[in-house]
Amino acid sequence: MTITWTDWQATAVPLLLALGAIAVLLIDAFWSTGTKQLKHTVISLITGGVILFCLAFVVVQRNGFKPAFCRTVVEGPAECSLVLEPLTIGLWAVLLVGGLGVVGLSTYRLLSAGIPVGEYHFLLLSALVGATVLAGARDLATVVIALELVSLPTFAMVALNRDRRGSEAAMKAFLVSVLSTAVMLFGISYLYGVTGSLYLQTIATRLPGIDPDLRRVAFGAGLFVIVGFGFKIAAVPFHGWLPDTYAGAPIEVTAFLAVVSKSAGVAGLLVLVTFGVAPSGSELRLVVAILAALTMTVGNIAALRQQEAVRLLAWSSIGQVGFLLAPLAVGDAQAVVGYLAAYVVVTLGAFGAVAVVQRHRPGGLLSDYRGMIRSEPGLGAALVFFLVVLAGLPPGLAGLFTKFAAFQAVIDAHMGWLAVVMAVNVMIGLAVYLRWVAEIFRLPADDPFSVDIETPAVAVISACVGSAVVMSLLPSALFALVT
């Protein structure tokens, strides 16, 4: 196969991120002079600069269409392994913004003292490489490789503190990932057997015309692939590993898991459902809809019982995945990417606020936030705003508009039962987030505490607030990510 200029352009973002990861690793290995602060600053600037450059490339190529690593076939269009198109661009923008925000929350004096800086940034960029490849993948082999490239670095990131809690969390995530990959590969092998291809476009074309005796096999194969992704994104009933992993990981890594890793999983599942294993009219879309209903219900109900901020956000993220799966079940890519963009921004901001508070109150209880609106009005107001966006309440109109788009997609597809489940879960979600908001406004039981907020944390939280405000005032910008 001859690699063309178009192939290089289509893979520019993953390649740049990979080169950045290698550069960070080499600098960390051979750095022998200067202070720890200087080393941390240089590595953070390199990581952030690479991601910013990739974002600039994404903006320039926002309307491009560049298929890569294609091969001609006897009949029909060429089969390609990776495609740069508006959907890919929209997903890349979401992933890169999330990665950049995590880098901002990991700058000097914000990253946990025991975490090796070079390893952390190398693993972060490596996971971003896999995430961006996954968003553009158009064959099952590339999907599996990219998904593992996202997963493997995150296990190491969870265990970077090298304590018992982190090691247990990393081991639990690793074992679940191995199981999910095995299930997915089992399904892919059968899909290849009944369709004769690993390319998503070819699979989608051949599935409707296969022998009726093989349709159950194809359904079971596609189900195994979706279940494999269900483990990765912690969809119910494959979610048991997530709360303990979030609680055991360093807070910066937890933010990465919630924002980048989860977005990558949703992006991969969107690509699979939209382009391959579940074409329009497939029974597998009903399976995704059932997963959506179960996930949002269990996630929100469990979040009601949580007393720790990180665990509440963990269960909340499971509930939010349910709302993401709802429009995905009907193939509405615009609603999925718009919802994902709003989720990434406000979740990143919420984890930034939690990271600041937990430096002073390591317990991480919701009661630690009592009276924050009086002692730290800026940080308290920002956290309240993030929570009301997640709840879909004014003035957090970004959350309201994205939920409305998800409802509209489901109703247009004549899935009234799923719309009813979504409406009930919106009410449960209000109770989840407003309980935390009430703590922030409640009079403190003891002397109010003040927090020392570093400039990078202020910048990241302020940027998240500003982005959420823009999304609330200009909701069309959310859905313009995919044309």
C-alpha positions as CSV (number, residue, x, y, z in Angstrom):
1,M,0.0,0.0,0.0
2,T,1.3,3.4,-1.0
3,I,0.9,6.1,1.6
4,T,-0.3,9.3,0.0
5,W,-0.3,13.0,1.1
6,T,-4.0,12.5,2.0
7,D,-3.2,9.7,4.3
8,W,-0.7,11.9,6.1
9,Q,-3.2,14.7,6.5
10,A,-5.9,12.4,7.8
11,T,-3.6,11.0,10.4
12,A,-1.9,14.3,11.3
13,V,-3.5,14.7,14.7
14,P,-2.7,11.2,16.1
15,L,0.8,11.5,14.6
16,L,1.5,14.8,16.3
17,L,0.2,13.6,19.6
18,A,2.4,10.5,19.3
19,L,5.5,12.7,18.5
20,G,4.6,14.8,21.5
21,A,4.4,11.8,23.8
22,I,7.9,10.6,22.6
23,A,9.3,14.1,23.1
24,V,7.9,14.3,26.6
25,L,9.4,10.9,27.5
26,L,12.8,11.7,26.1
27,I,12.9,15.1,27.9
28,D,11.9,13.4,31.2
29,A,14.6,10.7,30.8
30,F,17.5,13.0,30.0
31,W,16.6,16.0,32.1
32,S,19.4,16.4,34.7
33,T,19.6,20.1,35.4
34,G,17.2,22.8,36.6
35,T,14.6,22.7,39.3
36,K,11.6,20.4,39.5
37,Q,9.3,23.3,38.9
38,L,11.1,24.2,35.6
39,K,11.0,20.6,34.4
40,H,7.3,20.3,35.2
41,T,6.6,23.6,33.5
42,V,8.5,22.7,30.3
43,I,6.8,19.3,30.0
44,S,3.3,20.8,30.6
45,L,4.0,23.5,28.0
46,I,5.1,20.9,25.5
47,T,2.0,18.7,26.1
48,G,-0.4,21.7,26.0
49,G,1.4,23.1,22.9
50,V,1.0,19.9,21.0
51,I,-2.7,19.7,21.9
52,L,-3.2,23.3,20.9
53,F,-1.5,22.8,17.6
54,C,-3.8,19.8,16.9
55,L,-6.8,21.9,17.8
56,A,-5.7,24.5,15.3
57,F,-5.4,21.8,12.6
58,V,-8.9,20.7,13.5
59,V,-10.2,24.2,13.0
60,V,-8.5,24.5,9.6
61,Q,-9.8,21.1,8.4
62,R,-13.3,21.4,9.9
63,N,-15.1,21.0,6.6
64,G,-12.6,18.5,5.0
65,F,-13.1,15.0,3.9
66,K,-10.0,12.9,3.6
67,P,-10.2,9.1,3.6
68,A,-7.0,7.3,4.5
69,F,-5.4,3.9,3.9
70,C,-8.0,2.9,1.4
71,R,-8.1,-0.1,-1.0
72,T,-10.1,-0.4,-4.1
73,V,-12.8,-3.1,-4.4
74,V,-14.4,-4.8,-7.4
75,E,-17.8,-3.3,-6.7
76,G,-18.7,-0.3,-4.7
77,P,-16.7,2.5,-3.1
78,A,-13.2,2.0,-1.8
79,E,-12.7,0.5,1.7
80,C,-10.9,2.9,4.1
81,S,-9.4,2.3,7.6
82,L,-9.6,5.9,8.7
83,V,-11.7,8.8,7.5
84,L,-11.3,12.5,8.3
85,E,-14.8,14.0,8.0
86,P,-17.0,16.5,9.9
87,L,-18.0,13.8,12.4
88,T,-14.3,12.9,13.1
89,I,-13.5,16.6,13.4
90,G,-16.2,17.2,15.9
91,L,-15.2,14.3,18.0
92,W,-11.5,15.3,17.8
93,A,-12.4,18.8,19.0
94,V,-14.2,17.4,22.0
95,L,-11.4,15.0,22.9
96,L,-8.6,17.6,22.5
97,V,-10.4,20.2,24.5
98,G,-10.9,17.7,27.3
99,G,-7.2,16.7,27.2
100,L,-6.1,20.3,27.2
101,G,-8.2,21.0,30.3
102,V,-6.8,18.0,32.1
103,V,-3.3,19.3,31.3
104,G,-4.2,22.6,32.8
105,L,-5.4,20.9,36.0
106,S,-2.1,19.0,36.2
107,T,0.3,21.8,36.2
108,Y,2.9,22.5,38.9
109,R,1.6,22.4,42.5
110,L,-1.8,21.0,41.2
111,L,-0.6,17.5,40.3
112,S,-0.3,15.2,43.2
113,A,3.3,15.3,44.5
114,G,4.0,11.6,44.3
115,I,3.1,11.4,40.5
116,P,6.1,11.3,38.1
117,V,5.5,14.2,35.7
118,G,7.1,12.7,32.6
119,E,5.3,9.4,32.8
120,Y,2.0,11.1,33.5
121,H,2.1,13.3,30.4
122,F,3.5,10.5,28.3
123,L,0.5,8.3,29.2
124,L,-2.0,11.1,28.8
125,L,-0.8,11.9,25.2
126,S,-0.6,8.2,24.4
127,A,-4.3,7.7,25.5
128,L,-5.2,10.8,23.4
129,V,-3.5,9.1,20.3
130,G,-5.8,6.1,20.7
131,A,-8.9,8.3,21.3
132,T,-8.4,10.3,18.1
133,V,-7.7,7.2,16.1
134,L,-10.8,5.6,17.5
135,A,-13.0,8.6,16.5
136,G,-11.8,8.3,12.9
137,A,-11.6,4.5,12.6
138,R,-13.7,2.8,9.9
139,D,-12.6,-0.8,10.2
140,L,-12.9,-3.2,13.2
141,A,-9.2,-4.0,13.5
142,T,-8.4,-0.3,13.8
143,V,-11.2,0.1,16.3
144,V,-9.8,-2.6,18.6
145,I,-6.2,-1.4,18.4
146,A,-7.3,2.2,19.1
147,L,-9.5,1.2,22.0
148,E,-6.7,-0.7,23.6
149,L,-4.4,2.3,23.1
150,V,-6.9,4.4,25.0
151,S,-7.3,1.8,27.8
152,L,-3.8,0.6,28.6
153,P,-2.3,4.0,29.4
154,T,-5.3,4.8,31.6
155,F,-4.6,1.8,33.8
156,A,-1.1,3.0,34.4
157,M,-2.4,6.5,35.1
158,V,-4.8,5.2,37.8
159,A,-1.9,3.4,39.6
160,L,0.6,6.3,39.4
161,N,0.2,7.1,43.1
162,R,1.7,3.7,43.8
163,D,-0.5,3.1,46.9
164,R,-2.8,0.2,47.7
165,R,-6.0,2.0,46.8
166,G,-4.8,3.1,43.4
167,S,-3.3,-0.3,42.6
168,E,-6.6,-2.0,43.4
169,A,-8.5,0.5,41.3
170,A,-6.1,0.0,38.3
171,M,-6.3,-3.8,38.7
172,K,-10.1,-3.8,38.7
173,A,-10.2,-1.6,35.6
174,F,-7.6,-3.8,33.9
175,L,-9.4,-7.1,34.5
176,V,-12.7,-5.6,33.3
177,S,-11.0,-4.3,30.2
178,V,-9.5,-7.7,29.4
179,L,-12.9,-9.3,29.7
180,S,-14.5,-6.6,27.5
181,T,-11.8,-6.9,24.8
182,A,-12.2,-10.7,24.8
183,V,-16.0,-10.4,24.4
184,M,-15.6,-7.8,21.6
185,L,-13.0,-9.9,19.7
186,F,-15.4,-12.9,19.9
187,G,-18.1,-10.8,18.3
188,I,-15.8,-9.4,15.6
189,S,-14.7,-12.8,14.6
190,Y,-18.3,-13.9,14.0
191,L,-19.0,-10.6,12.1
192,Y,-16.1,-11.3,9.9
193,G,-17.4,-14.8,9.4
194,V,-20.8,-13.8,8.2
195,T,-19.8,-10.7,6.2
196,G,-16.3,-11.5,5.0
197,S,-15.0,-8.1,5.8
198,L,-13.7,-6.0,8.7
199,Y,-14.5,-2.6,7.0
200,L,-17.6,-1.0,8.6
201,Q,-19.0,0.3,5.4
202,T,-18.9,-3.1,3.8
203,I,-20.3,-4.8,6.9
204,A,-23.3,-2.3,6.9
205,T,-23.9,-3.0,3.2
206,R,-23.8,-6.8,3.5
207,L,-25.7,-7.3,6.7
208,P,-29.2,-6.7,5.3
209,G,-28.6,-9.2,2.5
210,I,-27.1,-12.1,4.4
211,D,-28.7,-15.5,4.5
212,P,-31.7,-15.6,6.9
213,D,-30.1,-18.5,8.8
214,L,-27.1,-16.3,9.6
215,R,-29.0,-13.3,10.8
216,R,-29.2,-14.5,14.3
217,V,-25.4,-15.1,14.3
218,A,-24.9,-11.6,13.0
219,F,-27.2,-10.2,15.7
220,G,-25.3,-12.1,18.4
221,A,-21.9,-10.9,17.0
222,G,-23.0,-7.3,16.9
223,L,-24.4,-7.7,20.4
224,F,-21.0,-8.9,21.7
225,V,-19.3,-5.9,20.1
226,I,-21.7,-3.5,21.7
227,V,-21.4,-5.3,25.1
228,G,-17.6,-4.9,24.8
229,F,-18.0,-1.2,24.4
230,G,-20.6,-1.2,27.2
231,F,-17.8,-2.3,29.6
232,K,-15.5,0.4,28.4
233,I,-18.0,3.3,28.9
234,A,-19.5,1.7,32.1
235,A,-23.0,1.3,30.7
236,V,-25.3,-0.7,33.0
237,P,-25.0,-3.6,33.8
238,F,-21.3,-3.4,33.0
239,H,-20.5,-0.5,35.3
240,G,-19.4,-2.0,38.5
241,W,-15.7,-1.2,38.1
242,L,-16.2,2.6,37.6
243,P,-17.0,4.1,41.1
244,D,-14.1,2.3,42.8
245,T,-11.7,3.3,40.0
246,Y,-12.7,6.9,40.1
247,A,-12.3,7.0,43.9
248,G,-8.9,5.2,43.9
249,A,-7.3,7.3,41.1
250,P,-5.6,10.7,41.6
251,I,-8.2,13.4,41.1
252,E,-6.5,14.6,37.9
253,V,-6.6,11.1,36.5
254,T,-10.2,10.8,37.5
255,A,-11.0,13.9,35.5
256,F,-9.2,12.3,32.5
257,L,-11.2,9.1,32.9
258,A,-14.5,11.0,33.1
259,V,-13.8,13.4,30.3
260,V,-11.4,11.9,27.7
261,S,-11.5,8.2,28.2
262,K,-15.3,8.1,28.4
263,S,-15.7,10.4,25.4
264,A,-13.4,8.1,23.4
265,G,-15.6,5.2,24.3
266,V,-18.8,7.0,23.3
267,A,-17.0,8.2,20.0
268,G,-16.1,4.6,19.2
269,L,-19.6,3.3,19.9
270,L,-21.0,6.1,17.8
271,V,-18.8,5.1,14.8
272,L,-19.8,1.5,15.2
273,V,-23.5,2.1,15.4
274,T,-23.6,4.8,12.7
275,F,-21.4,3.2,10.1
276,G,-21.2,-0.6,10.7
277,V,-22.7,-3.1,13.0
278,A,-26.1,-1.5,13.6
279,P,-27.3,0.2,10.4
280,S,-30.7,2.0,10.4
281,G,-33.5,-0.4,11.2
282,S,-31.2,-2.9,12.9
283,E,-32.5,-4.7,16.1
284,L,-29.2,-3.8,17.7
285,R,-30.4,-0.2,18.0
286,L,-33.2,-1.3,20.3
287,V,-30.5,-3.0,22.4
288,V,-28.6,0.3,22.7
289,A,-31.9,2.0,23.6
290,I,-32.5,-0.5,26.4
291,L,-28.9,0.0,27.6
292,A,-29.6,3.8,27.6
293,A,-32.7,3.4,29.8
294,L,-30.9,1.1,32.3
295,T,-27.8,3.2,32.5
296,M,-29.4,6.5,33.1
297,T,-31.8,5.0,35.7
298,V,-29.3,3.0,37.7
299,G,-26.7,5.8,37.5
300,N,-29.0,8.5,38.8
301,I,-30.6,6.5,41.5
302,A,-27.2,5.4,42.8
303,A,-26.0,9.0,42.7
304,L,-28.8,9.9,45.1
305,R,-27.2,7.8,47.9
306,Q,-23.6,9.1,47.6
307,Q,-22.0,11.3,50.3
308,E,-18.6,11.7,48.6
309,A,-18.2,14.3,45.8
310,V,-16.1,12.0,43.5
311,R,-18.4,9.0,43.9
312,L,-21.4,11.2,43.2
313,L,-19.7,12.5,40.0
314,A,-18.8,8.9,39.1
315,W,-22.4,7.7,39.4
316,S,-23.6,10.9,37.7
317,S,-21.3,10.2,34.8
318,I,-22.9,6.8,34.4
319,G,-26.3,8.5,34.3
320,Q,-25.0,11.0,31.7
321,V,-23.8,8.1,29.5
322,G,-27.4,6.9,29.5
323,F,-28.5,10.2,28.0
324,L,-25.7,10.0,25.5
325,L,-26.8,6.5,24.4
326,A,-30.4,7.6,23.8
327,P,-29.7,9.7,20.7
328,L,-27.0,7.3,19.7
329,A,-29.6,4.5,19.6
330,V,-31.5,6.4,16.8
331,G,-28.3,7.4,15.0
332,D,-28.5,11.1,15.6
333,A,-24.8,12.0,15.6
334,Q,-25.4,15.8,16.0
335,A,-27.3,15.3,19.3
336,V,-24.6,12.9,20.6
337,V,-21.6,15.1,19.8
338,G,-23.4,18.3,21.1
339,Y,-24.3,16.5,24.3
340,L,-20.8,15.2,24.6
341,A,-19.3,18.6,24.1
342,A,-21.4,20.2,26.9
343,Y,-20.7,17.2,29.2
344,V,-16.9,17.4,28.7
345,V,-16.8,21.1,29.5
346,V,-18.9,21.1,32.7
347,T,-17.5,17.8,34.0
348,L,-14.0,19.1,33.6
349,G,-14.9,22.3,35.5
350,A,-16.7,20.3,38.2
351,F,-13.6,18.1,38.7
352,G,-11.4,21.2,38.8
353,A,-13.5,22.6,41.7
354,V,-13.4,19.3,43.5
355,A,-9.6,19.0,43.0
356,V,-9.2,22.5,44.6
357,V,-11.4,21.7,47.6
358,Q,-9.9,18.2,48.2
359,R,-6.5,19.8,48.7
360,H,-7.9,21.3,51.9
361,R,-10.5,18.8,52.8
362,P,-9.1,15.3,51.7
363,G,-12.3,13.5,52.9
364,G,-14.1,14.7,49.8
365,L,-17.6,14.7,51.5
366,L,-20.4,16.8,50.2
367,S,-20.6,18.3,53.7
368,D,-17.1,19.8,53.0
369,Y,-18.7,22.2,50.6
370,R,-21.2,23.6,53.1
371,G,-21.2,27.3,53.0
372,M,-18.8,27.6,50.1
373,I,-20.9,30.3,48.5
374,R,-20.0,32.6,51.4
375,S,-16.4,31.7,52.1
376,E,-15.4,31.2,48.4
377,P,-18.1,32.9,46.3
378,G,-16.2,32.6,43.0
379,L,-15.5,28.9,43.2
380,G,-18.8,28.2,44.8
381,A,-20.7,30.0,42.1
382,A,-18.7,28.2,39.4
383,L,-19.5,24.8,40.9
384,V,-23.2,25.6,41.2
385,F,-23.2,26.6,37.6
386,F,-21.6,23.4,36.5
387,L,-24.1,21.4,38.5
388,V,-27.2,23.2,37.1
389,V,-25.8,22.6,33.6
390,L,-25.6,18.9,34.3
391,A,-29.1,19.0,35.7
392,G,-30.4,20.9,32.6
393,L,-31.7,23.9,34.6
394,P,-31.5,27.6,33.8
395,P,-29.2,29.5,33.7
396,G,-27.3,26.4,32.5
397,L,-29.1,26.4,29.2
398,A,-26.4,24.3,27.5
399,G,-27.5,21.3,29.5
400,L,-31.2,22.1,28.8
401,F,-30.6,22.4,25.0
402,T,-28.6,19.2,24.7
403,K,-31.2,17.3,26.7
404,F,-33.9,18.7,24.5
405,A,-32.0,17.6,21.4
406,A,-31.7,14.1,22.8
407,F,-35.5,14.1,23.6
408,Q,-36.2,15.3,20.1
409,A,-34.1,12.6,18.4
410,V,-35.8,9.9,20.4
411,I,-39.3,11.2,19.8
412,D,-38.7,11.6,16.1
413,A,-37.7,7.9,16.0
414,H,-41.0,7.0,17.7
415,M,-39.4,5.7,20.8
416,G,-42.0,7.1,23.2
417,W,-41.1,4.7,26.0
418,L,-37.5,5.8,26.0
419,A,-38.6,9.5,26.1
420,V,-40.7,8.7,29.2
421,V,-37.7,7.0,30.9
422,M,-35.6,10.1,30.1
423,A,-38.1,12.4,31.5
424,V,-38.3,10.5,34.8
425,N,-34.5,10.5,35.0
426,V,-34.3,14.2,34.4
427,M,-36.4,14.6,37.6
428,I,-34.1,12.2,39.5
429,G,-31.1,14.1,38.2
430,L,-32.5,17.3,39.6
431,A,-32.5,15.8,43.1
432,V,-28.9,14.5,42.6
433,Y,-27.4,17.9,41.7
434,L,-29.6,20.2,43.8
435,R,-28.7,18.2,46.9
436,W,-25.1,19.3,46.3
437,V,-26.1,22.8,45.5
438,A,-28.1,23.0,48.7
439,E,-24.9,22.1,50.7
440,I,-23.0,24.9,48.9
441,F,-25.6,27.5,50.0
442,R,-26.2,26.0,53.5
443,L,-24.9,27.8,56.6
444,P,-21.6,26.1,57.7
445,A,-21.7,24.1,60.9
446,D,-18.2,25.3,61.8
447,D,-15.9,28.1,60.8
448,P,-15.9,28.5,57.0
449,F,-12.7,27.5,55.3
450,S,-10.9,29.3,52.5
451,V,-9.0,27.7,49.7
452,D,-5.8,28.7,48.0
453,I,-6.6,28.5,44.3
454,E,-3.6,28.3,42.0
455,T,-3.6,30.4,38.8
456,P,-3.8,27.4,36.4
457,A,-6.9,26.1,38.3
458,V,-8.5,29.5,38.1
459,A,-7.8,29.6,34.4
460,V,-9.2,26.1,33.7
461,I,-12.3,26.7,35.8
462,S,-12.9,30.1,34.3
463,A,-12.5,28.8,30.8
464,C,-15.0,26.0,31.5
465,V,-17.5,28.6,32.9
466,G,-17.0,30.9,29.9
467,S,-17.4,28.0,27.4
468,A,-20.6,26.8,29.2
469,V,-21.9,30.4,29.1
470,V,-21.2,30.6,25.4
471,M,-22.8,27.2,24.7
472,S,-25.9,28.4,26.7
473,L,-26.2,31.6,24.8
474,L,-25.3,30.1,21.4
475,P,-26.5,26.5,21.4
476,S,-26.1,26.3,17.7
477,A,-22.4,26.2,18.2
478,L,-22.8,22.8,20.0
479,F,-24.6,21.2,17.1
480,A,-22.4,22.8,14.5
481,L,-19.6,20.5,15.6
482,V,-21.1,17.9,13.2
483,T,-22.6,19.1,9.9
